Amino acid sequence: MIDCNQASELISAYVDDELDDDEEALLAEHLYLCPDCREMLDYERDAKEIVRRRHVQVRSPANVRSAIVDGIARASDRPFDCRARPPVVALLKPLLMPLVMILALLMGVLLAAMAVRDRLRPAEAVGTPQHREARTESAPPEAAPEPY
């Protein structure tokens, strides 16, 4: 026996006649006992019927289709293949702007951090040779390591 969640997944496939015999039997058993799922089945059937009635498929004449394909081929100076995959650049193009924005943001954060760091220490502490000498002269002597 299946529950309503499992039945709801099978109902659409049932309406489209895509269930195997075992799945159809499980769904039929559940629908016999569950009025809510029977209502869902009726809704799915009605929706499919509305779509079927309103869907009009129009096939364009062959000469129109060939004129379109020929026009595309002339515009691109190469034969048109509707199955051709787009180049990698075309696939990456939508990602380019977000990447540039992220890099700009990171650069801004890095520059701001450097500015804050420089404001917090005196100008002579930037790494000038005089500062290095002053630092080594004022440093306490290192203690000799103790023998073992």
C-alpha positions, 0 to 999 in steps of 0.5 A: 500500500502506498501513501498519498505522497507516493500516489501524488507522484504516480498520478501525473505519470498515470494520466500520461499513461507512463506507469507499468502494471505494478505501479498502476495496480498500487495506485488503483488500490490507493485511489479506491481507498482515498477520496483526496487522491481521486480528486487530484486524479480528476484535476490532473485529467481535467488539466491535461484535457484543457491543455490538449484542447487549447494546444494548436500545433502549426507546422510552417511550410518547408520553404519558410523553414529552409529560408530561415535556416539559409538566412542564418547560415548566410549571416554566420558564414558557416553552415547552420547546425541547430544541434551545435553546442555553444562555445565555452565563452558563450557559456561563461559570459553570464559568469564574467560580471559576477566574477569581476564584481567579486574581484573588485569587492575583494580588492576594496577590502584588501585596500581598506585593510591596508589603509587601516593597518597603516593608520594604526602604526607610526610612519617610521614603522612602515619598514624603513632601514632606520626603523629596523636598526632601532628595533634591533638596538632596543631589543633585549639580548637573547639569552644563551640556550641552556646546555643539556 
